[in-house]
Each structure stands twice: as C-alpha cells, then as structure tokens.
Amino acid sequence: MSCERFKTRLTDFALGAEDAEFGAHLDACASCRAELDAQRSLLASIDRGLASMVAGEPAGDFAAHVRRRIAENASAPHPWFAGWLPVTVAALALIVLVSFWMIRRPDAPPERAKETPSAQTARPPREPQSAQVTPAVPAPSNAGGPRTIRPPRPPQSAANREPEVLVPRSEMEAFLRFYQPVRDGQADASSLMARATLASEPIRPLTTTALEISLLEIEPLTEEGRQKGSSERR
Amino acid sequence: MDALVGTYPEAVVILDSSLEREFEERLADSSALAFRVALGVLRNRDDAEDVAQEAFLRAYQSFSRLRDRDRFRAWLVRITWRLALDRIRAARRREARETAVMVQEMNSPPRTVEDVRAAREFELRLARALDELPEKLRVVVLLGAIEGRDTREVGRLLDLPEGTVKSRLFHARKKLAEKLQ
C-alpha cells in the first residue's frame, strides 16, 4: 500500500534526489529496494549507452584533413563580387518589384492607390453596361443630337487605349449591341462589317449638296406702316 | 546557437603565423571534443569526422575573434552541434541516415548472442529516446557524457549556470529512464 505512494519518487531517488521519507521506507521494504536497484541499473545502462555513443577519437589524420580543407578553401576561386552577392540579389529583387508595380499601375489615379481594401469592398457595385454610356459634354436640348459614348475600358496601357466615338443617341443601343461582342472577342469587327455590307445595300460615299438660300425680299414701308411703328415705340 | 553559424559565403582567411600556432593548439586539444559532439548527434564515425572538420574550418575563419580558449571550445561545441543537426536533417531528407550502433564499443561487451541482441535493442531504444528529448536537454546530456558529467565544464561550454546544467541533466536522465522502462 505504502509502496504505491513511493512509486513516482523512486526514479527521482535513484537519480540522487533527497527523500528522507522514502529512504526510511527502503529500510523496511525489500520490494522497493529491488525496484530501486533495477532503476539504478537502468540509469547506469543509460549512462553507459550515452558514453558509448560519444566514445572514440577522431582519426589520426584528422588535423591533416582540417589543414587540407583550410588550404583548399583558401585556394578555391572566390570571385571578387562574392561578398556583394547578397546585396546584388536584394537590389535586383527590389528593382523587379518596383518595375512590376509600375507596369501594373500606369493609369491608376493617386486616390485609388490610397484606398484601403475595406474601402474598395465598400464601394457600390459597378453599374450595368448601358449605364456607363455617359455624355462627355452637356446633353443638347434636342433628343436626337450626337452624344459621346465611352465604351467600358478593359485594363489597357495608354498606347492601346480605345478611341472615343460619337454616336447619335438614337443609334446608341444598336452601337452597343454591335460593340459588345467585338470588345469581348466573340466577333471580329471586320467580319461584322462585311456581313452588314452584304445584308443591306452597299455603303455609298457621303455626298454633300449645297444649301439653297433664297434672297430676302424687302418691301419698302408705306406711310401707314411708318406711323404704326412710331406709335408702338412710344 | 544558430546565430553563431554563418552559412554564406566564407571569405578567404589567412591567419598570421602567431595565430596559426594558436589555432594548431586549439585543433590539437579540441578535435576530440568536436568529434564526440558530432558523433553523439550523428552516431556515425565518418559523418562525425566530416562535420568536426567543417566546424574547424569555420572556426579558422573566425579565429581572430575566438582566441580565448574557453570561448573557442564553447563556440566549437555550438557550431559542431548545429552542423551535425543540419547533416542529420539533410540525411533524413535523403532517407539514407545510417543508424550505426556501436555495440562493440560498449564498456562491458556482452558475451552471448542474446546479450548482443538485447544490447543492440537497448542502444536503438536509447538513441530513439535521445532523439525525442528537447534540444536543450539533449545537448546537456550528450555533453555530460562527453565530459564525464562534469557539470561545471558543461556549463562553461554552453554558457549556462552550473545549477541549470544539473537540473537539465536530472530531467534528461529521468525522461530517458521513463522512456526506457
């Protein structure tokens, strides 16, 4: 019964821990003495095993090998830039990163660069395609007047940017229907043009006709008309 | 410990004649220490020699800063330990680690076949238990074995107070005993 109480303290005692109570128990308990002997024997085996693991001397020519390696290291070609290699690598990495950043953001306005990811996600979703058609100039009073259509811009470099085109308001919807597949790469512009030419009558070149302006006819005023005019002024 | 091991690229160092002489002295009196530390980790003589030589090569390159004998030995132990661990990791990656057990070098060699088998089994279990120890306990227990459990010397080598070394040695041996019950 009491032996169970000492079980956990047996290894500590075998390792040299002070334990007067357990020492007194050992005097009266042969079983614990035997167990302590076994534990000490195990520890001795461990110590012997550890000692055998690290036992041994290096070979007789160990020092000669070390000297040879030192000599080899000294005679090995060390390019003058070897010490600068980490710095060079870091600098190149920086250049690549900066170049990449500049290529990716040629058109980005400065405000956008300051936007936080949360601000970007908080932005309302893009309006549908038709809503992107906005007038570049104030809309004229007549509904049929020409309007500037800005096709939606895919991310492109400045050199590749699409031109702005003027489309009459009444033809805007048709234009967008035509433009959409071309922009998405679903149709080729030239083939669409060819098809349009076949479907309708051939496109004739624009002709200009001179305006006919008839001469103004001015009738001389009569005496009655002159008097009427002066009374109105008064 | 890691900070002491430079990996890139070694500059060509040529010591003057007085430093060369000092280095030769350190090489003579510390080569067994480096070899045994490497052997304790690698358990393979060839690998241990190679790692110990590499450690001396590194020591040569920093020798002008490490002339003090005690500092040199402590530094040598650390760099050897780290190089040996690196070697083990590389070997494990290649799955070609040798687990040579030096049963024949036991202090009291077993006589019968059963004894040989039992001793080999015990050595393998001990090696496995040692590998499972935390690094700070493992280095203390191996240096303790190398230095004949001279805790003061182990403390000097690891730059630890002697009380800490004793405590770690106690816990390391206890853990090993528990694993090998």
Interface residues (C-beta under 8 A of the other chain):
Chain A: T11 D12 A14 L15 G16 A17 Q39 L42 L43 S45 I46 D47 R48 G49 L50 A51 S52 M53 V54 A55 G56 E57 P58 A59 F62 A63 H65 V66 R69 I70 N73 A74 H78 A82 G83 L85 P86
Chain B: Y8 P9 E10 A11 V12 V13 I14 E24 L27 A28 S31 A32 A34 F35 R36 V37 L39 G40 R43 R45 A48 E49 A52 Q53 E54 F56 L57 Y60 M102 E105 M106 N107 S108 F122 E123 L126 A127 L130 V141 L142 G144 A145 I146 R149 F170 R173 K174 L176 A177 E178 L180 Q181
